[in-house]
Amino acid sequence: MYIRTTQRRNADGTTVRYYQLAHNVRDPVSGKAVADVLYNFGRADALDRDQLVRLCHSIARVCGLEVHDPLSAEQGTLFGAQLPEGVELIRTVELGTLALIEGLWEKLGLRSTLEEVAAKRHLTVHYERALFAMVANRLCEPHSKLGLWERWLHQAYLPSCWDLKLEQFYAAMDLLVEHAEQVEEMVFFRTADLFNTEVDVIFYDTTSAVFSIDFEDEDQDDEEPALRRWGRDKDGGNSVQVVVALAVTRDGLPVRSWVFPGNTADVSTIEKIRKDLRAWKLGRCLLVGDAGMNSEENRSELARACGKYVLAIRGDTKEVREEVLSRGGRYKKISDKLMVKEVVVGDGEKRRRYVLCFNPSEAERHKARRAEVLNELHELLLNHKSHNVRAKWTAPLRASQRTGPYLSVSSSGELFVDADKIEAAARLDGKWIVMTNDDSLSTEEVATSYRAMAVIERCFRSLKSAQIEIRPMFHRANRRIEAHVKICVLSLLIQRIAERECKRPWPRLHDDLRKLQATELKADGKQFFRSNSMPEAVGGIFKTLKIQVPKPILSVS
């Protein structure tokens, strides 16, 4: 068994080396010895040397050998048999990621705000520390609250949290929900001040967070409506879920979140959003939303709440078909992938301003995709003698979002490809329509504001992915569900700030930060934690975010 090195040459001429654990086996056909790869260590320039050294010492202990690391004396690192007599190595825990999260937690004023809340209520338990641990856990290795307390907490350098009890974590969640509005408002304005974030444009959208249960909760007479309800989730299925609404800045920084029952429609959330954003008394706020919340009633609510809005609108409405898409005029070219045209419908108070956006390359893709679907439909119709809509083979076609829009049923009950629907779909190739009540915005600004809506989709992907894992949820009480969402959104805020300032995705930042660890040692009746030498990449991250690096000796007890 041996370490095998392979290499690959990139297009730019650079060479990348890889390390593998392999052993030789004899090929049964050729009779020659060939390498059988047991494990891939990855790129040589991305390997953690300390982990390889620990592996060497682990193998050495099994074999009764001693391993000498020539760099350990220079770096001040002690391993295995090189520990002085009377010094015992107890454990190694994660430090770098937690130090960064702690620094941003302090900068955002979360510690001072939560401690102030606890002081006003004369609370002696460090609930702020419990909330910090829960936020940090979502960014390091997401666990349930029980898993955090039982397993993860003692794998991270969080001495201020090690004595907390499990019920104190749940009590901290209740405290956060009770004062959520105060915390979110403070974070909103502190973020805008510290990071020079533009808060005049707010993107708003909703997503769903599902539960692993089969029955929804029933409303109780003496309580607020249950949150866990059956609804159609954003992935297309039906689940017991809650609806999570998020407001973010144009930089992708979440500023406020809401939790609604799982059967809540997007359009019915506007009244709550209007009330909450109005309470912040923003000087100017342009709210950008998707077509799911575009209705005449909601537009009136938004106008009263935020003043100005930019909303997408469905292309199959009567006014869009007859007034917007059929209106003549040339497009103004903004870029190779964006052309815009303004269409104003009505006069006076009933005046509505539409911006028709067109992407030529996207139009070609839509056309090619539709041609492919239509070819499949024609072949299916030719292969079946009976086109009666009651036939079993027609049901999946009609229900499919891919083929259903092009099919219709005749008066005699026959399924056919509808030429009128094909023509209507072709008119929308590469096009999307937005409307606004802000006359100060140019057509280009309206179009680009909505295109930036993709920033909130990235936020939802981070919340749902392995980075933060907002779902599945394991809480039952409304207040705990809401607290879980608030904790995940605070984690998302810290993640997005780090990504924005360092211009690197969080998984890569986390990989570098994990290389900074804390080792617990015992000597002369005392226990102390010391950090390993600061990796250059980690030092660069702390410098960029203007966060103080941890000291070599962290604590002595």
C-alpha positions as CSV (number, residue, x, y, z in Angstrom):
1,M,0.0,0.0,0.0
2,Y,1.4,3.4,-0.9
3,I,0.6,7.0,-1.8
4,R,0.2,7.4,-5.6
5,T,0.6,10.7,-7.4
6,T,-1.2,11.6,-10.6
7,Q,-1.3,14.8,-12.5
8,R,-3.5,16.6,-15.1
9,R,-2.5,19.5,-17.4
10,N,-5.0,22.4,-17.7
11,A,-5.8,24.3,-20.8
12,D,-3.8,27.3,-19.6
13,G,-0.6,25.1,-19.3
14,T,-0.6,24.7,-15.5
15,T,-0.3,21.2,-14.0
16,V,-2.4,20.0,-11.1
17,R,-1.3,17.0,-8.9
18,Y,-3.5,14.6,-7.1
19,Y,-2.8,12.1,-4.2
20,Q,-4.3,8.7,-4.0
21,L,-4.0,5.7,-1.6
22,A,-3.4,2.6,-3.7
23,H,-2.0,-0.9,-3.7
24,N,-1.0,-3.1,-6.6
25,V,-3.0,-6.1,-7.8
26,R,-2.3,-8.5,-10.7
27,D,-4.5,-8.1,-13.7
28,P,-6.0,-11.5,-14.4
29,V,-5.8,-11.0,-18.2
30,S,-2.4,-9.5,-18.8
31,G,-0.8,-10.8,-15.7
32,K,0.8,-7.4,-15.0
33,A,0.6,-5.5,-11.8
34,V,-1.8,-2.5,-11.9
35,A,-2.7,0.1,-9.3
36,D,-6.0,-0.3,-7.5
37,V,-7.0,3.1,-5.9
38,L,-8.5,2.7,-2.4
39,Y,-9.0,6.4,-1.6
40,N,-8.7,9.7,-3.3
41,F,-7.1,12.4,-1.1
42,G,-7.8,15.2,-3.7
43,R,-5.6,18.0,-5.1
44,A,-2.1,18.2,-3.6
45,D,-2.3,22.0,-3.3
46,A,-5.7,21.8,-1.4
47,L,-4.8,19.1,1.1
48,D,-4.7,19.8,4.8
49,R,-1.1,18.8,5.9
50,D,-2.1,18.5,9.6
51,Q,-4.7,15.9,8.8
52,L,-2.2,13.8,6.9
53,V,0.3,14.1,9.8
54,R,-2.4,12.9,12.2
55,L,-3.1,10.0,9.9
56,C,0.6,9.1,9.9
57,H,0.7,9.1,13.7
58,S,-2.4,7.0,13.9
59,I,-0.9,4.4,11.7
60,A,2.4,4.6,13.7
61,R,0.6,3.9,17.0
62,V,-1.0,0.7,15.5
63,C,2.4,-0.4,14.2
64,G,4.3,0.6,17.4
65,L,6.4,3.2,15.6
66,E,7.3,6.8,16.1
67,V,6.9,9.5,13.5
68,H,9.1,12.6,13.6
69,D,7.6,15.8,12.0
70,P,10.5,18.2,11.1
71,L,8.1,21.1,10.8
72,S,6.4,20.6,14.2
73,A,9.1,22.5,16.2
74,E,9.0,25.5,13.8
75,Q,5.2,25.7,13.9
76,G,4.9,25.2,17.6
77,T,2.7,22.1,17.0
78,L,2.9,19.0,19.2
79,F,1.8,15.6,17.9
80,G,1.6,12.1,19.4
81,A,4.9,10.8,20.7
82,Q,6.5,14.3,20.5
83,L,4.5,15.6,23.5
84,P,6.7,16.4,26.5
85,E,6.4,14.1,29.5
86,G,3.4,15.1,31.7
87,V,1.6,16.8,28.8
88,E,-1.6,15.1,27.6
89,L,-3.5,16.0,24.4
90,I,-7.2,15.7,25.1
91,R,-9.0,16.8,21.9
92,T,-9.1,19.1,18.9
93,V,-12.1,21.3,18.1
94,E,-13.1,23.7,15.4
95,L,-12.1,27.3,15.9
96,G,-11.7,29.3,12.6
97,T,-15.3,29.3,11.4
98,L,-16.7,30.1,14.9
99,A,-14.2,33.0,15.3
100,L,-15.4,34.5,12.0
101,I,-19.1,34.1,12.9
102,E,-18.5,35.6,16.3
103,G,-16.8,38.6,14.8
104,L,-19.7,39.3,12.4
105,W,-22.2,38.6,15.2
106,E,-20.5,41.4,17.3
107,K,-20.3,43.7,14.3
108,L,-24.0,43.4,13.6
109,G,-24.8,44.3,17.2
110,L,-26.6,41.0,17.8
111,R,-24.8,40.3,21.1
112,S,-25.4,43.7,22.6
113,T,-29.0,43.7,21.5
114,L,-29.9,40.3,22.8
115,E,-28.0,41.0,26.1
116,E,-30.0,44.2,26.4
117,V,-33.3,42.3,25.9
118,A,-32.2,39.7,28.6
119,A,-31.2,42.5,31.0
120,K,-34.5,44.2,30.8
121,R,-36.2,41.0,31.7
122,H,-33.7,40.3,34.5
123,L,-32.6,37.0,33.0
124,T,-29.5,35.4,34.4
125,V,-29.1,32.6,31.9
126,H,-26.9,33.5,28.9
127,Y,-29.6,33.0,26.2
128,E,-27.6,35.2,23.8
129,R,-24.9,32.5,23.8
130,A,-27.4,29.8,23.1
131,L,-28.8,31.7,20.1
132,F,-25.2,32.3,18.8
133,A,-24.5,28.6,19.1
134,M,-27.6,27.7,17.1
135,V,-26.8,30.3,14.4
136,A,-23.2,29.0,14.2
137,N,-24.3,25.4,13.9
138,R,-26.4,26.1,10.8
139,L,-23.2,27.5,9.1
140,C,-20.8,24.7,10.3
141,E,-22.7,21.4,10.5
142,P,-26.5,21.7,10.7
143,H,-28.1,19.6,13.4
144,S,-31.4,19.5,15.2
145,K,-31.4,21.4,18.5
146,L,-31.0,18.0,20.4
147,G,-28.1,17.0,18.0
148,L,-26.4,20.3,18.5
149,W,-26.5,20.0,22.3
150,E,-25.6,16.3,22.4
151,R,-22.9,16.0,19.7
152,W,-21.8,19.2,17.9
153,L,-21.4,21.6,20.8
154,H,-18.3,19.9,22.2
155,Q,-16.7,19.6,18.7
156,A,-16.5,23.4,18.5
157,Y,-14.6,25.9,20.6
158,L,-17.6,27.4,22.4
159,P,-16.6,27.3,26.1
160,S,-19.3,29.9,26.9
161,C,-22.0,27.4,25.8
162,W,-20.7,24.1,27.2
163,D,-22.5,24.5,30.5
164,L,-25.9,25.4,28.9
165,K,-28.8,22.9,29.3
166,L,-31.0,21.7,26.4
167,E,-34.1,23.4,27.8
168,Q,-32.2,26.7,27.8
169,F,-31.7,26.5,24.0
170,Y,-35.5,26.2,23.6
171,A,-36.1,29.1,26.0
172,A,-33.6,31.2,23.9
173,M,-35.7,30.4,20.8
174,D,-38.8,31.7,22.6
175,L,-37.0,34.9,23.6
176,L,-35.9,35.5,20.0
177,V,-39.5,35.2,18.7
178,E,-40.8,37.5,21.4
179,H,-38.3,40.2,20.4
180,A,-37.9,39.4,16.7
181,E,-39.1,42.7,15.4
182,Q,-36.7,44.7,17.6
183,V,-33.8,42.4,16.5
184,E,-34.6,42.5,12.8
185,E,-35.0,46.3,12.7
186,M,-31.6,46.8,14.5
187,V,-29.9,44.3,12.1
188,F,-31.4,46.0,9.1
189,F,-30.1,49.5,9.8
190,R,-26.8,48.2,11.3
191,T,-26.2,46.2,8.1
192,A,-26.9,49.2,5.9
193,D,-24.6,51.4,7.9
194,L,-21.6,49.0,8.3
195,F,-21.5,47.5,4.8
196,N,-22.7,50.5,2.8
197,T,-25.7,48.5,1.6
198,E,-28.4,50.1,-0.6
199,V,-31.7,49.5,1.1
200,D,-33.9,51.5,-1.3
201,V,-34.6,48.3,-3.3
202,I,-36.2,45.3,-1.4
203,F,-36.8,42.0,-3.1
204,Y,-39.6,39.9,-1.7
205,D,-40.6,36.3,-2.4
206,T,-41.9,33.2,-0.6
207,T,-40.8,29.6,-0.5
208,S,-42.0,26.5,1.4
209,A,-40.5,24.5,4.2
210,V,-41.8,21.0,4.6
211,F,-42.3,18.7,7.6
212,S,-41.9,14.9,7.7
213,I,-45.4,14.3,9.0
214,D,-48.6,13.0,7.4
215,F,-51.3,15.1,9.2
216,E,-51.6,18.9,9.5
217,D,-52.3,20.6,12.8
218,E,-55.8,21.7,13.8
219,D,-56.5,25.3,15.0
220,Q,-57.1,25.6,18.7
221,D,-59.8,28.1,19.9
222,D,-57.5,29.7,22.4
223,E,-54.4,29.9,20.2
224,E,-53.3,31.5,16.9
225,P,-53.9,29.5,13.6
226,A,-51.7,26.5,13.3
227,L,-48.7,26.9,10.9
228,R,-48.3,23.3,9.8
229,R,-50.9,22.9,7.1
230,W,-51.3,21.0,3.8
231,G,-50.2,23.1,0.8
232,R,-48.6,22.9,-2.6
233,D,-44.8,23.3,-2.1
234,K,-42.5,25.1,-4.5
235,D,-41.2,21.8,-5.8
236,G,-44.6,20.9,-7.2
237,G,-45.8,18.4,-4.6
238,N,-48.3,18.5,-1.8
239,S,-46.9,18.5,1.7
240,V,-47.5,19.5,5.3
241,Q,-45.5,22.8,5.3
242,V,-45.2,26.4,6.3
243,V,-44.7,29.3,3.9
244,V,-41.5,31.3,4.5
245,A,-41.3,34.9,3.2
246,L,-38.1,36.7,2.8
247,A,-37.1,40.3,2.1
248,V,-33.5,40.9,0.9
249,T,-31.5,43.9,-0.4
250,R,-30.1,44.1,-3.9
251,D,-26.8,42.7,-2.5
252,G,-28.6,39.5,-1.3
253,L,-28.6,40.4,2.4
254,P,-31.8,39.2,4.1
255,V,-33.4,42.0,6.2
256,R,-36.6,40.5,7.4
257,S,-38.5,37.2,7.4
258,W,-42.1,36.0,8.0
259,V,-43.7,32.6,8.6
260,F,-47.2,31.9,7.3
261,P,-49.5,28.8,7.5
262,G,-48.7,26.3,4.8
263,N,-51.9,26.9,2.8
264,T,-51.3,30.6,2.5
265,A,-51.3,32.0,-1.1
266,D,-48.5,34.5,-2.0
267,V,-51.0,37.3,-2.8
268,S,-52.5,37.1,0.7
269,T,-49.1,37.9,2.4
270,I,-48.9,41.5,1.2
271,E,-51.0,43.0,4.0
272,K,-48.6,41.8,6.6
273,I,-45.6,42.9,4.6
274,R,-47.1,46.3,4.1
275,K,-47.7,46.8,7.8
276,D,-44.2,45.7,8.9
277,L,-42.2,47.6,6.3
278,R,-44.3,50.7,6.9
279,A,-43.4,50.5,10.6
280,W,-39.7,50.9,9.7
281,K,-40.4,54.3,8.1
282,L,-38.0,53.9,5.2
283,G,-37.3,57.1,3.2
284,R,-37.8,55.3,-0.1
285,C,-38.4,51.6,-0.8
286,L,-38.8,50.0,-4.2
287,L,-40.3,46.5,-3.6
288,V,-39.6,44.0,-6.3
289,G,-41.8,40.9,-6.5
290,D,-42.8,37.9,-8.6
291,A,-46.0,37.3,-10.5
292,G,-47.4,35.3,-7.6
293,M,-48.2,38.5,-5.6
294,N,-49.4,40.6,-8.5
295,S,-53.1,41.5,-8.1
296,E,-55.0,44.8,-8.1
297,E,-55.6,44.6,-4.4
298,N,-51.9,43.9,-3.6
299,R,-50.7,46.7,-5.8
300,S,-52.8,49.1,-3.8
301,E,-51.4,47.6,-0.6
302,L,-47.9,47.9,-1.8
303,A,-48.3,51.5,-3.0
304,R,-49.5,52.4,0.5
305,A,-46.7,50.5,2.3
306,C,-43.6,51.1,0.2
307,G,-44.8,53.7,-2.3
308,K,-43.2,52.1,-5.3
309,Y,-43.0,48.6,-6.7
310,V,-41.8,46.5,-9.7
311,L,-43.8,43.4,-10.2
312,A,-43.8,40.6,-12.8
313,I,-47.0,39.9,-14.5
314,R,-48.3,36.8,-16.2
315,G,-48.3,36.8,-20.0
316,D,-51.6,35.1,-20.5
317,T,-53.8,37.9,-19.0
318,K,-56.3,39.6,-21.3
319,E,-54.7,43.1,-21.0
320,V,-51.2,41.8,-21.7
321,R,-52.4,39.9,-24.8
322,E,-54.5,42.7,-26.2
323,E,-52.6,45.8,-25.1
324,V,-49.0,45.0,-24.3
325,L,-47.9,42.2,-26.7
326,S,-49.8,43.6,-29.7
327,R,-48.6,47.2,-29.2
328,G,-46.2,48.3,-32.0
329,G,-42.8,50.0,-31.5
330,R,-39.2,49.2,-31.5
331,Y,-37.2,47.6,-28.7
332,K,-34.3,49.5,-27.1
333,K,-31.2,47.4,-26.9
334,I,-29.6,47.3,-23.5
335,S,-27.2,44.4,-24.1
336,D,-27.0,41.4,-26.3
337,K,-29.3,39.5,-24.0
338,L,-31.7,42.3,-23.1
339,M,-34.0,44.5,-25.1
340,V,-36.8,46.6,-23.6
341,K,-39.9,48.4,-24.7
342,E,-42.2,50.5,-22.6
343,V,-46.0,50.3,-23.0
344,V,-48.4,52.6,-21.1
345,V,-52.1,51.5,-20.8
346,G,-54.9,53.8,-19.7
347,D,-54.8,57.4,-18.5
348,G,-54.9,59.3,-15.2
349,E,-55.3,57.2,-12.0
350,K,-55.9,54.0,-14.1
351,R,-52.7,54.5,-15.9
352,R,-50.5,51.3,-15.9
353,R,-46.9,51.3,-17.0
354,Y,-45.6,48.0,-18.5
355,V,-42.0,47.2,-19.6
356,L,-41.8,44.4,-22.1
357,C,-38.4,42.7,-21.9
358,F,-36.9,40.4,-24.6
359,N,-33.9,38.1,-24.7
360,P,-33.2,37.0,-28.3
361,S,-31.0,34.0,-27.3
362,E,-33.6,32.8,-24.8
363,A,-36.3,33.1,-27.5
364,E,-34.3,30.7,-29.7
365,R,-34.1,28.2,-26.8
366,H,-37.8,28.4,-26.2
367,K,-38.5,27.9,-29.9
368,A,-36.2,24.8,-30.1
369,R,-37.6,23.3,-26.9
370,R,-41.2,23.8,-28.1
371,A,-40.4,22.1,-31.4
372,E,-39.0,19.1,-29.6
373,V,-42.1,18.8,-27.4
374,L,-44.4,19.1,-30.4
375,N,-42.6,16.4,-32.3
376,E,-43.0,14.1,-29.4
377,L,-46.7,14.9,-29.2
378,H,-47.3,14.3,-32.9
379,E,-45.5,10.9,-32.7
380,L,-47.6,9.9,-29.7
381,L,-50.9,10.8,-31.4
382,L,-49.8,8.9,-34.5
383,N,-49.0,5.8,-32.4
384,H,-52.5,5.7,-30.8
385,K,-55.6,5.0,-32.9
386,S,-57.9,6.3,-30.2
387,H,-57.4,9.9,-29.1
388,N,-60.4,9.9,-26.7
389,V,-59.6,12.0,-23.6
390,R,-60.8,9.1,-21.4
391,A,-57.9,6.9,-22.5
392,K,-55.3,6.3,-19.8
393,W,-52.3,7.4,-21.9
394,T,-53.7,10.9,-22.3
395,A,-53.9,11.8,-18.6
396,P,-50.1,12.2,-18.0
397,L,-49.8,14.4,-21.2
398,R,-52.6,16.7,-20.1
399,A,-51.3,17.0,-16.5
400,S,-47.7,17.6,-17.6
401,Q,-46.4,21.2,-17.4
402,R,-44.3,20.3,-20.5
403,T,-47.0,19.1,-22.9
404,G,-50.3,20.2,-21.3
405,P,-50.1,23.9,-22.5
406,Y,-50.3,22.8,-26.1
407,L,-53.2,20.3,-25.8
408,S,-57.0,20.8,-26.0
409,V,-60.1,18.6,-26.0
410,S,-62.6,18.9,-28.9
411,S,-66.3,18.9,-28.5
412,S,-66.4,15.2,-29.3
413,G,-63.9,14.4,-26.5
414,E,-60.9,14.0,-28.7
415,L,-57.4,15.1,-27.7
416,F,-55.5,17.3,-30.2
417,V,-52.6,19.7,-30.5
418,D,-54.1,23.2,-30.4
419,A,-52.5,25.6,-33.0
420,D,-53.9,28.6,-31.2
421,K,-52.1,27.7,-28.0
422,I,-48.9,27.1,-29.9
423,E,-49.2,30.6,-31.5
424,A,-49.9,32.2,-28.1
425,A,-46.8,30.5,-26.6
426,A,-44.7,31.6,-29.5
427,R,-45.6,35.2,-28.9
428,L,-44.0,34.9,-25.4
429,D,-40.7,33.3,-26.6
430,G,-37.8,35.0,-24.7
431,K,-40.2,37.6,-23.2
432,W,-41.2,38.6,-19.7
433,I,-43.4,41.6,-18.6
434,V,-43.0,43.7,-15.5
435,M,-45.1,46.6,-14.4
436,T,-44.3,49.5,-12.0
437,N,-45.8,52.6,-10.6
438,D,-42.5,54.5,-10.3
439,D,-42.2,57.0,-13.2
440,S,-38.7,58.0,-12.0
441,L,-37.3,54.7,-13.2
442,S,-36.1,54.3,-16.7
443,T,-37.2,51.3,-18.7
444,E,-33.6,49.9,-18.3
445,E,-33.8,50.3,-14.5
446,V,-37.1,48.6,-14.3
447,A,-35.9,45.6,-16.3
448,T,-32.6,45.2,-14.5
449,S,-34.3,45.6,-11.1
450,Y,-36.5,42.6,-11.8
451,R,-33.7,40.6,-13.4
452,A,-31.8,41.1,-10.1
453,M,-34.7,39.1,-8.5
454,A,-32.4,36.1,-9.0
455,V,-30.6,37.2,-5.8
456,I,-33.5,36.0,-3.7
457,E,-33.6,32.7,-5.4
458,R,-29.9,32.2,-4.5
459,C,-30.9,33.0,-0.8
460,F,-33.6,30.4,-0.9
461,R,-31.2,27.8,-2.4
462,S,-28.7,28.5,0.5
463,L,-31.5,28.1,3.1
464,K,-32.7,24.8,1.7
465,S,-29.3,23.3,0.7
466,A,-26.8,21.5,2.9
467,Q,-25.3,24.9,3.8
468,I,-28.0,25.9,6.2
469,E,-30.8,23.2,5.9
470,I,-33.9,25.0,7.0
471,R,-35.8,21.9,6.2
472,P,-37.0,19.4,7.2
473,M,-38.2,20.9,10.5
474,F,-38.9,18.9,13.7
475,H,-40.7,21.5,15.8
476,R,-44.4,21.5,16.5
477,A,-45.2,24.8,18.3
478,N,-45.7,27.9,16.2
479,R,-43.2,29.9,18.2
480,R,-40.5,27.3,17.8
481,I,-41.1,27.0,14.0
482,E,-40.8,30.7,13.7
483,A,-37.7,30.8,15.9
484,H,-36.1,28.1,13.7
485,V,-36.7,30.2,10.6
486,K,-35.3,33.3,12.2
487,I,-32.2,31.5,13.3
488,C,-31.7,30.2,9.7
489,V,-32.1,33.7,8.3
490,L,-29.6,35.1,10.7
491,S,-27.2,32.4,9.6
492,L,-27.9,33.3,5.9
493,L,-27.2,37.0,6.7
494,I,-23.8,36.2,8.2
495,Q,-23.0,33.9,5.3
496,R,-24.0,36.5,2.6
497,I,-21.9,39.2,4.3
498,A,-18.8,37.0,4.3
499,E,-19.4,36.0,0.7
500,R,-20.0,39.6,-0.4
501,E,-16.9,41.0,1.4
502,C,-14.6,38.1,0.5
503,K,-16.0,37.6,-3.0
504,R,-16.0,33.8,-2.5
505,P,-18.7,31.2,-1.9
506,W,-19.3,30.1,1.7
507,P,-18.3,26.4,1.2
508,R,-14.8,27.5,0.1
509,L,-14.5,29.9,2.9
510,H,-15.6,27.3,5.4
511,D,-13.1,24.8,4.0
512,D,-10.3,27.3,4.6
513,L,-11.6,28.4,8.1
514,R,-11.7,24.8,9.3
515,K,-8.0,24.6,9.1
516,L,-7.7,26.9,12.1
517,Q,-8.4,24.6,15.1
518,A,-8.0,24.7,18.9
519,T,-6.3,21.9,20.8
520,E,-7.0,21.1,24.4
521,L,-3.9,20.1,26.4
522,K,-3.4,19.1,30.1
523,A,-0.2,19.7,32.1
524,D,0.6,20.2,35.7
525,G,-3.0,20.0,36.8
526,K,-4.1,22.7,34.4
527,Q,-6.0,22.5,31.1
528,F,-5.6,25.0,28.3
529,F,-6.6,25.6,24.8
530,R,-4.2,26.8,22.1
531,S,-4.7,27.4,18.4
532,N,-2.5,26.0,15.7
533,S,-0.5,28.3,13.5
534,M,-2.6,30.6,11.4
535,P,-2.9,29.4,7.8
536,E,-2.3,32.2,5.3
537,A,-5.7,31.8,3.7
538,V,-7.5,32.1,7.0
539,G,-5.5,35.2,7.9
540,G,-6.6,36.8,4.6
541,I,-10.2,36.1,5.4
542,F,-10.0,37.7,8.8
543,K,-8.2,40.7,7.4
544,T,-10.7,41.3,4.6
545,L,-13.6,41.2,7.1
546,K,-11.6,43.3,9.7
547,I,-12.1,40.7,12.4
548,Q,-9.5,40.2,15.1
549,V,-7.7,36.8,14.8
550,P,-7.8,34.4,17.8
551,K,-4.8,34.5,20.2
552,P,-2.4,31.5,20.4
553,I,-3.4,30.7,24.0
554,L,-7.2,30.8,24.1
555,S,-7.9,29.9,27.7
556,V,-6.3,28.3,30.8
557,S,-8.3,26.6,33.6
